[in-house]
């Protein structure tokens, strides 16, 4: 279950806890709708991760957000998001992230 207020999305986990996320994009692709979220808590910009969830309807016809299980589908949506947000975010893959962390550690020594 989720509740969207302006650009804040409140997700309720399986324990009933509310967690706030900032809604940064909605992507329509291959007949499906996806939302891209980041944690509402302040996170260092270089450590920010996005969460991509698929919008589906429950038995009452209300929108619900579900995890994207298919890695290929998730990658495709993420690539679209990166193209759309290229000017707003600096994207790098896991290898670049690990390399940057290693450089930071070497600088601290």
N, C-alpha and C positions, 0 to 999 in steps of 0.2 A: 504494500500500500504506500502511496506517496501523495503529498500535498504540495502544490506549486504556488508560491507566493512571489509575484514579480520574478526576480531572478534567483530566488532561494527555493530549493527543493528540499522538503523534509521527508526523509525515508524512515520507515519504521522497521527495525530489524526483527528477527524471530523471537527476541526476548522482550519486545515491546518498547525498546529504547528508540527515541527520536534522534536522528543524526541529520544535521544540516549540511547541504551542499550548495554550491553556487552553480547555477545553470548557465553554461557559456555558449552552447550551440545546440541546435536541433538539425539533424541531417535526415533527409528522405532519400532512400536508396533502394532500388530493386523492389519497390512496393512496400517497404517497411520504413518505420520511423524510429530514429535513435536519438537519445539525448546524451550530451557530453557534459559531465559534471566534474567539479573539483571540490575538495573539502572546503567548507566555509571557514574553518579555523585557519588562521594565518599560517602559511607554510612558506619557507624560503623559496624564492622564485626558481632557483636552480634545482630544487627537489620536488617541485610540484608534479603530481601525477594526475592524469585525467582518468575518469571512469566513464565507460560507454555502456549504456543500458538500452535495451530494446523496449519500445512502447507496444504493449499488447492490451487487449481488452479482457476483463474477467467475465464471468457468467452474467453479471448485471450490466455489461457494456461499459463499465468504467475503466479508464486507463490505469494500467499498472506497469511498473518497470520490472523487467526481468534481465538476468545476466545473459550475455551472449556467449554461448558454449562453443560455437564453431570458430576456431582460431582464424580460418581464412576469412570468414565474414567479419570478424572483429578487426583484422588487419586492413581489410578493404575500407571499412568505415573510418578507421584511424587515419589511413592515408588521405581520404577525402577531407577529414578534419584538418590535417596538417596543411593541405593545399589551401584551404579556406582561411586558415589562421596564420599562415606563414609570416605575415608582417607583424603579428602581435606576440608570437612566441618563438623562442629559440628551441628547435627540436633537435635531439640527437638520440642515437640508438644506444643500447645497453653497453656495447663495446666502448663507445665514446665516453659514456658515463663512468665506466670502470677506469678508463685511462685518466680522466679528469680527477677522480678520487685519488688515484695513485700519485699524480702530480702534486695534489694538495698535501698528501702525506709527506712527500719528499721535501716540500717547501717548509713544512713544520719541523723537520729534523735539523 
